[in-house]
Amino acid sequence: MDDNRHKLEKLRRFNWWMFIFHLAQGVVVVLVSTNFKLPITTTYLTFNTTSQSPSPTTTTLFHLPLAWLVAIFFFNSALAHLIIATVYNQTYNANLLQGINKARWVEYSISATIMLIAIAMLVGIYDLQTLVAIFALGILMNLQGLAMETYNQGRTTTNWLAFKLGSLAGVVPWLLVAISFWASAHFGSGQIPTFVYWIYASIFLAFNCFAVNMVLQYKKVGKWSDYLYGERVYIILSLVAKSLLAWQIFFGTLRP
């Protein structure tokens, strides 16, 4: 018990540091980035008087500052770590000792989904309807992580259904982005910048590391037999993935 108290106190301090790191990066992105914006569009049917048939029409609804999109997922994580380190800490600790972290999945459902939206827009997916679908799939993917931990409370054998459903939901946004790469190369001028390909590969790998971490936790491999060790890995992965995406976007499009 003393060992757990020591680990939980270290995690509380670690969350304080994560609050600072995420907040600082979000502020820096806002302060030093250019005012680069991407359009949000919608497509609807209109009647084509020439062909005498319905035809799709696309219009721009508004332009979204990319720097703020990046900053939001930093600020969201910073707020979550602040709450965990302060008013939610006792509940957080109690949940961790039961092998569950509800706050993690709620935070991821927002920040990771915004990350997916940013990546989608970088490859030219501007359609509001598609972005809403990607947003919903991102939320579903992460809340299946919560379902996984909830359904396996007190079980001696692991039920992997929620993990599989979350993986299925999570792979669809990446397929949509891959289709955009393909369409640009085969039908367009292939003008997607090289750094976006690096973002796709690196963040796809980073997202899969979260799934690997969960598998290692439930299979109790080595140090992952201690749920608190896996929690620390989740926190590190979150910082690495967000930082990696943010600064690749910054040096690719937001650098003054």
Secondary structure by P-SEA (a helix, b strand, c coil): caaaaaaaaaaaaaaaaaaaaaaaaaaaaaccccbbbbbbbbbbbbbcccccbbbbbbbbcccccaaaaaaaaaaaaaaaaaaaaccaaaaaaaaaaacccaaaaaaaacaaaaaaaaaaaaaccccaaaaaaaaaaaaaaaaaaaaaaaaacccccccaaaaaaaaaaaaaaaaaaaaaaaaaaccccccccaaaaaaaaaaaaaaaaaaaaaaaaaacccccccaaaaaaaaaaaaaaaaaaaaaaaaaacccc
